[in-house]
């Protein structure tokens, strides 16, 4: 995954690029037809993100599909964030205000049926007025909470243990009532427009991430296991969940 920026007025243009995962060769759905490429599914799932309007969210401006299942996402972007902001500005008053703004943004996303799962210092941006702007808040939503990509959503050191416990298996299936009306012998599961499935995680996963993030700042300690690889981090967090 690659992220970059280009100037545009007070905000910048932040560009995130990543590859979607591919289906196994010659795999088909239950109806015998080829499966929809994950990159196309991501494009469809991303449309909701363009409608998000909150004072503490970086707006999604465009989502494009390139060659070889590459996805390019364009959002508002600010250079200053909780990772590079001077320590002298990380006062108790600022952190209290930032926490309220983050929680307000997360609450708004929850009402949109979205769990963030991508809360990390560099994604908590600060604009020219000192207001918080969450960047990349829709990455989990557009990738079906990680099941359409081959990399973890968010920083594993800030990810809640229950997210690792469920893995990347996220079912889109919605149970169809057997008493629902059918037209002749038509199979409703292939023709009906199904309601959106609930996210596999709850808002508590974002609360965990926010708590660990604030603790690292307030205690002036780096995030856990700075030199560990992703697999090692996952195993360590899973052990914490079992203990």
Secondary structure by P-SEA (a helix, b strand, c coil): ccccccccccbbbbbbbbbbbbcccccccccccccccaaaaaaaaaccccccccccccccccccccccbbbbbbcccccccccccccccccaaaaaaaaaaaaaaaaaaaaaccccccccccccccccccbbbbccccccccccccccccccccccccccaaaaaaccccccccccccccccccccccccccccccccccccaaaaaaaaaaaaaaaaaccccccccccaaaaaaaaaaaaac
